[in-house]
Amino acid sequence: MTKFVPPEDFYPGVLFLVVGPSGAGKDSIIAKVKELYNDSDEYVFPQRAITRPEEAGGEDHRALSVEEFGAEEAVGLYALTWRAHGLAYGIPETIEEDLKANRTVIINVSRSIIDTARRKFSNVRVISVNAPANVIAARLKDRGREGEQEIEERLGRAEAYTVVGSDVIEIMNDSTIEGAVEKFVAALQETTPRFEHPDNRRRR
């Protein structure tokens, strides 16, 4: 029998694209899930590169100038890049090796690059996080990064927000963060059976 030799661009690991409007709670959910699995090397939560100053707050990102980002992008240091809200975002190219090693990679991305990721990688799932408009508005005001006009613009985009596809998993984050995390973990467990909740591992 001939041994199966996977092509160079074969990625058996599952890539989870976490998408949703600003204020839906993507960063908070991912941070909590990362805490649950911080002792595992099978699940990867890569740090994003963003042309946003580190002191601006938000997620723990690698802050770069526009020039630095462009130079890294030009030499292929990112697996995925996009522009939004006047900023450039990049996912490190190291996720390609993680996926080839059958690891599960979880990243927060713009919905604009979903189709690019689907074409590039073998196994993609999209977790679409959303929340009611009043909840999103309150979260945007609380984090204090946007002015009133920008908040209104983001709410307008949130109302028009849609993601479609057989690989899309919807999560409504309209209650507690703990409830949203449970929904997120359930989605991961359903897609990758080896993804076990830490509470189950502790009982052994």
C-alpha positions, 0 to 999 in steps of 0.5 A: 500500500502506498503511504499517504504523503500530504502536500506541502500546503496541507493543514490538518489542524483546525483554524477557528476564525473568531469574528463579530462587530466591535463590542460583541466581546470577542477579545474577552471571550478569547482571553478567558478561553486562553486562560482555561487552556494555557497549559496545553500545547495543542491549542494556539492563541497567537498574538496579533500585530497591530499598528496601534500603540501599546498604551492605547489599551485593548488586547495584548498585541504586538504594537508596530508602526505603519512602516514596521508593519509594511516591512514585515508584511513585504517579507511574508511574516504574516499568514493573514493581514487586513486593514480596518478602522485606520489600522493594519492587523496581522496574524503571524505566519507561524500558525501555518506550522501549527496547523501542519502539526495538527494543532488548533489555532484560534484567532480574532479576525475581520470578517473581510478575510474569511474567504481568504482563510477558507481558500488558504487553509484546509480546515476552517471554522468561523465563530461569529460572536454578536450581541444586541445593539444596546449591549454593544453600545454600552461596551463601547462606551465603557472601554473608552476608545471611541468617541460618540460619532465613532460609536454610532458608526460602529453600531451601524456596521453591527446592525448590518453585520452578517456572516454566512457559510456551512462552517459558521457557528453563531454565539450570542454574547448577551449575558455573562462572560461565563455563559459565552465562554461555555458556548465557545468551548462547546463549539470547540469540543464539537468540532475538535473532539480532543478539545476537552474542558479543563474541569473534566481533566481535573476529575481524572 
